[in-house]
Amino acid sequence: MSKKKNERKRLNVLSIELDESHINPESGIVELNLKFDGINNELRAFQSNNQKEIISQKQVHAYFGEKKIRVLSEIPKDASDNSLDLNKKLKRYNSILAIDTNTKIIKGETYSIGYSCQLTHKINNDKIIWTLHPVQVFIIIGKGEKYENRNWVSLVKYLQSHKAHNLNHKIGIIVDSDLGEIGDYNKGLKPVFDDFILPEQFEFIYASDKASDNVLNDSIRHCHKVAKLLLDNLDEEINKST
């Protein structure tokens, strides 16, 4: 019998991107040295042939699935940050939000509800206590595609229009889809939806709602739960009135 997801061994690593420039010309393969600093909980990678450091791009939390590694959360990092401390990555942001979308066909019509919240924290006895605050609800009625992405764009535009918006602030938005595309969205290489390019001050952070390993997972699970509740309530009200 396969192990349940929560029982499987976890990986907490810094992810690097390799290309042909990292190949050792003498051996014809990529050769790396990994250096782990147990005191500061830091991990760095170097090319074996010239000791040039390969800068990691993100921190990945995952587990070994039955056939491949399954990512539970993935967050961008600063080039100078080699720590495996998630909280240090979160300090990059002036604001952190999460959003999830649920879709349902009600009386032959497609309804999509996206719920967003903001994360705040306080320190209590050296422990970080996170609190989730509701921000905005987005509703899409009618058939379409990429409902999640459409609501991400709506959230970004809502934040940009808010009177408290500061162009100098870095804003992280936790989402639970498009894992393979998020890097390109964050770099402005690919539109999030239609022709909308993510503004430079925003970054998407990936988290799965199938786990509760960290605050990223917990926040997206919360948004999923509330979005589903709102959609179920809407379903009930529509059926009452017809």
C-alpha positions as CSV (number, residue, x, y, z in Angstrom):
1,M,0.0,0.0,0.0
2,S,1.4,3.4,-0.9
3,K,2.1,5.9,1.8
4,K,-0.3,8.8,2.4
5,K,0.9,12.1,1.2
6,N,1.4,13.5,4.7
7,E,3.6,10.5,5.6
8,R,6.0,10.8,2.7
9,K,9.5,12.1,3.0
10,R,9.7,15.9,2.5
11,L,12.4,17.8,0.5
12,N,13.3,21.4,1.3
13,V,15.8,22.6,-1.3
14,L,17.0,25.5,-3.3
15,S,16.5,25.1,-7.0
16,I,19.1,25.9,-9.6
17,E,18.8,26.2,-13.4
18,L,21.5,24.4,-15.5
19,D,22.4,24.9,-19.1
20,E,25.3,24.1,-21.5
21,S,27.5,26.7,-19.9
22,H,27.7,24.6,-16.8
23,I,29.1,21.5,-18.6
24,N,32.7,20.6,-17.6
25,P,34.6,20.7,-21.0
26,E,37.0,18.0,-19.8
27,S,34.3,15.4,-18.8
28,G,31.4,16.6,-21.0
29,I,28.9,16.5,-18.1
30,V,27.7,18.9,-15.4
31,E,29.7,18.4,-12.2
32,L,28.7,20.2,-9.0
33,N,29.9,20.6,-5.4
34,L,27.2,21.3,-2.8
35,K,28.2,23.2,0.3
36,F,25.8,23.0,3.3
37,D,26.3,25.4,6.3
38,G,24.5,23.6,9.2
39,I,24.9,26.6,11.5
40,N,23.2,29.1,9.3
41,N,21.0,26.5,7.5
42,E,22.4,27.6,4.1
43,L,22.9,25.6,0.8
44,R,25.2,26.7,-2.1
45,A,26.1,25.1,-5.4
46,F,29.4,25.4,-7.3
47,Q,30.8,24.1,-10.6
48,S,33.4,21.5,-9.7
49,N,35.8,22.4,-12.5
50,N,36.1,26.2,-11.8
51,Q,34.3,26.7,-8.4
52,K,32.0,29.3,-9.9
53,E,28.8,29.6,-7.8
54,I,25.5,28.7,-9.5
55,I,22.9,31.1,-8.0
56,S,19.7,29.4,-7.0
57,Q,16.4,30.9,-8.2
58,K,13.8,29.6,-5.7
59,Q,13.1,27.5,-2.7
60,V,11.1,24.3,-3.3
61,H,9.3,22.2,-0.7
62,A,8.2,18.8,-2.1
63,Y,7.8,15.1,-1.5
64,F,8.6,11.9,-3.3
65,G,5.5,10.7,-5.1
66,E,5.0,7.2,-6.5
67,K,6.5,8.2,-9.9
68,K,8.0,11.6,-9.5
69,I,8.7,14.5,-7.1
70,R,5.5,16.5,-6.2
71,V,5.9,20.2,-5.4
72,L,4.0,21.4,-2.4
73,S,5.3,25.0,-2.5
74,E,7.7,27.1,-4.5
75,I,8.8,30.6,-3.7
76,P,11.2,33.0,-5.5
77,K,14.3,34.2,-3.6
78,D,17.0,36.9,-3.7
79,A,20.3,36.0,-5.2
80,S,22.1,36.6,-1.9
81,D,19.8,34.5,0.2
82,N,21.1,30.9,0.4
83,S,19.1,29.9,3.5
84,L,16.5,27.2,3.7
85,D,14.4,29.3,6.0
86,L,10.9,30.0,4.4
87,N,10.3,33.0,6.7
88,K,13.4,34.7,5.3
89,K,11.9,34.4,1.8
90,L,8.6,35.8,3.0
91,K,10.4,38.9,4.3
92,R,11.1,39.9,0.7
93,Y,7.6,41.1,0.5
94,N,5.9,44.2,1.9
95,S,2.5,42.4,1.5
96,I,1.5,38.8,0.9
97,L,-1.9,37.7,-0.4
98,A,-3.4,34.4,-1.5
99,I,-6.2,33.7,-4.0
100,D,-8.1,30.6,-5.1
101,T,-11.0,30.1,-7.5
102,N,-13.8,27.5,-7.5
103,T,-16.0,26.9,-10.5
104,K,-19.5,25.3,-10.7
105,I,-22.3,24.9,-13.2
106,I,-25.6,26.0,-11.6
107,K,-28.8,25.7,-13.5
108,G,-26.9,25.4,-16.8
109,E,-24.8,28.5,-16.2
110,T,-21.1,28.6,-15.2
111,Y,-20.2,30.5,-12.1
112,S,-16.6,31.1,-10.9
113,I,-15.8,32.6,-7.5
114,G,-12.3,33.7,-6.5
115,Y,-11.6,34.5,-2.9
116,S,-8.5,36.4,-1.8
117,C,-7.0,37.1,1.6
118,Q,-4.0,38.9,3.1
119,L,-1.4,37.4,5.4
120,T,-0.1,39.3,8.4
121,H,2.0,38.0,11.3
122,K,3.2,38.8,14.8
123,I,5.9,37.3,17.0
124,N,4.8,35.5,20.1
125,N,7.5,33.8,22.3
126,D,9.8,33.7,19.2
127,K,7.1,31.9,17.2
128,I,5.5,33.5,14.1
129,I,1.7,33.6,14.3
130,W,0.0,34.2,11.0
131,T,-3.4,35.7,10.5
132,L,-5.5,35.6,7.3
133,H,-7.7,38.7,6.5
134,P,-10.3,38.8,3.7
135,V,-9.5,41.1,0.9
136,Q,-11.9,40.7,-2.1
137,V,-14.2,38.3,-3.9
138,F,-14.3,38.1,-7.7
139,I,-17.2,36.5,-9.6
140,I,-17.1,35.4,-13.2
141,I,-20.4,34.3,-14.9
142,G,-20.5,32.5,-18.2
143,K,-18.3,30.0,-20.0
144,G,-14.7,30.8,-20.5
145,E,-11.2,29.5,-19.8
146,K,-8.4,30.0,-17.3
147,Y,-10.8,31.2,-14.6
148,E,-7.9,31.1,-12.0
149,N,-5.7,33.4,-14.1
150,R,-8.5,35.8,-14.9
151,N,-9.1,36.3,-11.1
152,W,-5.3,36.7,-10.5
153,V,-5.4,39.6,-13.0
154,S,-8.5,41.0,-11.3
155,L,-6.7,40.9,-7.9
156,V,-3.6,42.6,-9.2
157,K,-5.7,45.4,-10.8
158,Y,-7.7,45.7,-7.6
159,L,-4.6,46.2,-5.6
160,Q,-3.2,48.7,-8.1
161,S,-6.3,50.8,-7.9
162,H,-6.4,50.8,-4.0
163,K,-5.7,54.1,-2.4
164,A,-3.1,52.5,-0.1
165,H,-1.1,51.0,-3.1
166,N,2.6,51.8,-3.0
167,L,4.5,51.4,-6.3
168,N,7.7,50.7,-4.3
169,H,6.3,47.8,-2.4
170,K,7.0,44.2,-3.3
171,I,3.8,42.1,-3.3
172,G,3.6,38.3,-3.3
173,I,0.5,36.5,-4.4
174,I,0.1,32.8,-3.5
175,V,-1.6,30.7,-6.2
176,D,-2.2,27.0,-6.7
177,S,-1.9,26.4,-10.4
178,D,0.4,27.0,-13.5
179,L,3.4,25.8,-11.5
180,G,5.5,25.4,-14.7
181,E,4.5,28.9,-16.0
182,I,4.9,31.0,-12.8
183,G,8.6,31.6,-13.4
184,D,7.8,33.2,-16.8
185,Y,4.9,35.2,-15.4
186,N,7.2,36.6,-12.7
187,K,9.9,37.5,-15.3
188,G,7.3,39.2,-17.6
189,L,8.1,36.7,-20.4
190,K,4.6,35.4,-20.7
191,P,1.2,37.0,-20.2
192,V,-0.8,35.8,-17.2
193,F,-4.1,36.0,-19.2
194,D,-4.8,37.5,-22.6
195,D,-2.1,40.2,-23.0
196,F,-1.7,41.1,-19.3
197,I,1.9,41.0,-18.2
198,L,2.5,40.9,-14.4
199,P,3.9,44.2,-13.1
200,E,7.4,44.1,-11.8
201,Q,6.5,44.8,-8.2
202,F,4.3,41.6,-8.1
203,E,5.4,38.0,-7.8
204,F,3.4,34.8,-7.8
205,I,4.2,32.1,-5.2
206,Y,3.1,28.6,-5.8
207,A,1.4,26.5,-3.1
208,S,-0.6,23.3,-3.2
209,D,-3.9,23.1,-1.3
210,K,-3.4,19.3,-0.9
211,A,-1.0,19.8,2.0
212,S,-0.7,21.8,5.2
213,D,3.1,21.9,5.6
214,N,3.6,25.6,5.8
215,V,1.7,28.9,5.8
216,L,1.7,29.0,2.0
217,N,-0.3,25.7,1.9
218,D,-2.5,26.8,4.8
219,S,-3.4,30.1,3.1
220,I,-4.3,28.6,-0.2
221,R,-6.4,25.9,1.6
222,H,-8.2,28.6,3.4
223,C,-9.0,30.5,0.2
224,H,-10.2,27.3,-1.5
225,K,-12.4,26.5,1.4
226,V,-14.0,29.9,1.5
227,A,-14.4,30.1,-2.3
228,K,-16.2,26.7,-2.3
229,L,-18.4,27.8,0.6
230,L,-19.4,31.0,-1.2
231,L,-20.1,29.0,-4.4
232,D,-22.2,26.4,-2.5
233,N,-24.2,29.3,-0.9
234,L,-24.7,30.9,-4.3
235,D,-25.9,27.5,-5.6
236,E,-28.4,27.2,-2.8
237,E,-29.8,30.8,-3.3
238,I,-30.2,30.4,-7.1
239,N,-32.1,27.1,-6.6
240,K,-34.3,28.7,-3.9
241,S,-35.3,31.4,-6.3
242,T,-36.3,29.2,-9.2
